[in-house]
Amino acid sequence: MKKYNKILLLIMVGVMLSCSESFLDVSPQNAVSDSEAITNVEDVETSVTGVYDEISGAYYYGRYMFLIPDVMADDVKQNEQANRIVDYAEHIQSVSDAQANALWTGMYYANNALNNIINADISVPDASQDTYNHLIGEAYALRGLVYFDLVKFFAQHYTYTDDASHLGVPLILTFDPTLEPERNTVAEVYEQIISDMTTAISLMSDTSRSGNSNTLSSTAVKALLSRVYLYMEDWENAEAMATDVINAGYNLVTNENYLTLWTQDNSTESIFEISMTETDNQGGNSIAWMYIEDGYGDYLPSNDVVSLYDADDARMQVFKEDAFLQGDYAPYRVDKYPDVLGYDNTKVVRLAEMYLNRAEARAQIGTNITGAQDDLNTVRQRGLPTAPDVTATGTDLIDEILFERRLELAFEGQRLWDLMRYKQDIVRTQCTASICYIPYGDNTNILPIPQDETDVNPNITQNPGWN
């Protein structure tokens, strides 16, 4: 049963800051100090729940966290009448772009809320200590996730420079109304992400407090850390975290039940997903409406990716034929988010990714090639039981793993980041946009710092390519 309701956050606001304030200068209207806003464990729980609710909005995991990077890559093509976020598909986003503004502002609102939770000084009864520790662990993990998402959108990937010394995003861990922060390096941001997530694991119990995957457990944080380490090319830690998750008792949805991954919430392979409820009322703001026929239908799966699946692969079920699509726009729609009311939970991380993370890490380390092949077989043969066992080694094995990531994780917001971390160009062989080739490292592969931020913060540096 879904757990979240719309809750007035004790420590964050839904109103926009005035144009004279930095978006990093985030404080509630009529702000109160941490100690005044959060005074007991119940306040902490309400506030953490409020953050989950906040990040479920359209500007974040409700739509744009997945949709923007996907339309920037090669698995998605524009429909003929597409008129939403087309600048991203065309790689002509601007400093005044509303979606980049919303991502930047919303993530820093969430960050400030989490800072207030983490820094609140309250007296905790002995009987509530375990609950309190777990909740604070969730806050640390969510802050790590927010920074991981921020640095992916607004900075080049970790290995863009040899030591990750290129600019990331500002790290703000306490509220200071006078702050005009500079950008930290990508290395510093990742160091904070790891610190937050490892702190979270040390505080959290083994199961989520809700009893399902709608809130973070220590195992879910390990799953997120596996992804973080993978992006850093820290293969040993990526493998270790993925192994812990794989051994934690989750199970892949079976081949014959594959479609239930997308029509039901909290499946046996879901490790962390963002709850979407009737109260949330996403409707036209949901990611579903950007894909489905009964919504806006602005974006379609490119033939580039659809043509890669075997006709008997269970994953072909996430494509729905539409007889009204013609020419370059025919014949499929994406049906991974089928609920027209937007009630489909957003799957942030699931077990299939853990097998692929571990396969990639093992292949890169090179000492357990059989294990890497077995992990790849587990995912590939879940989709297509008749697929032959993997025999590739070396770079061929890594190529096969990346190929499988493309099939398994399509339309889940990961394709762009995979291309970037392997320093590959974006090549759209079936292209309905005006730009069909975007080279690796191009300035438009990341977002500009919003102009509303640079106008009021003299210390923040804009990304290359924007004034």
Steps between C-alpha positions, in 0.01 A plus 500: 500500500637843414606712791538863396256787539543864408654647813582860571872477562610636833828611355455586135270711293325454171518864400774632278769727638493859388719589206741682735600179676729219401332163452774366726384739771213272589302575814131459578284809496479626861788263561560349839818342626557125492429465871172686469381317190593145599460419866432126521524173311147542360608830343799326345279230350252755363784700348671200339167388355452851368831480313393178329182678398696801373732297279203319344401820317513545124820703515682203653414128519142553386618584148821685418763295684447225242352683204756777449810276475309253284390757242857631493633156405410252223219274625225760463376690196268797482147450383386727220307735729747497793514840671625420851871499593588493131803720572654204681433262212652759266790573738425873497403541866558846643590672826139616534354152451212439740568131553868551588387775736248269662752217538763726654259677733304192602808293575648774717167541680513129577867532602418779744214301649732204549767722656244624752404143588861384533607805702199516731599461866228308678471280804425141400342257748684168527195316369505710182874493432496229232213671318675834521829355374327342203322825412820702520662233285227551241569874508872448440428254217251734336748788519760279333249411229411866441867592455557201273214618278610864509856421396382277214280771354720806552853362459695272271538140619751390762777383267475803268829608658753254639451615860137623475628852567254665262214705640206324663232670710512693829493290814279658765469304821370769736274798451670838469286788362815697404652216298603560137675169437748399237471168321681206652690261276334182380744302716390694810133449420547124458696488825200659674258260330699201623532648847126560523406157372750308714386699805145406409583129488663519843182650648229302325335170578494220245142561387316815400264637763203485262541132426530557124734666251339846527750613762870436523650202678869442565495252211347761269778742592756233410327467164532874442863488612566223250389738227711785642812283514432371149492857366831568679654183350564375853431147381582315823254702709237490225525120498491475880193720538315318220584164656359605836175602330477185287541289815234695691202295383355690204388298198470589133144506371466189281494504123130414483415778747741760362232755415390515865823691565329798338136440586546427872687676778758355741589187304740236630788668314423858599762632741392865513214670320329837540135464597243670279150513649155629423574784740811594302274550197785514248270447202626715215819573694601134509763335284223276363336790319818573307489151347150355487240549229238623747739766630714749308690224323787737423770232503533156342753218516753531222537215256867513606414327826186302406687321221751363752251272677427147388136469398444241776663707774252567783623859510338566165176520702590853610448616141143554386413521132298803392337474158464879481875558500635539148835508322802572720271522802357148465422253644568492878435691817675452835274320747728472804283762668149393399277673757334803342439642849872490580471249785792285381776504759836617370747211523824665615705182541417132454673165518565459127728803512697345786579193290611725215705722733676195640552351155662822379718533809612137476576534132706813564691343789563192287543238773150351494397490136278197556313693769455796265367269229261335747364836616445607141326170424269554798362823356511408132334162544230642724395704197571229244533150650627358169795740487829307485741518791750784479848397393653843426803621696703821519366806326243287315348402834486863615331591171240228556434623853449857378271367227295319763485812718351682205230237457419444865512860625349678199283802589619490862727801462837321477597485134657851483714440807622165360603667175681776688693278738623284209583817306277411207329733254122526476408358159134501398472277196123544492471868568193723508681793660704755308821376661596135459859492625632651822867434577625375832583784738279749323395793719135420435526154656453669837275784615598864549492649847168692499534870426287585803784352707793659319329841503502518880800287598825661379706204618336229292664406170288424195558184299700540175299597196254735673547866578 
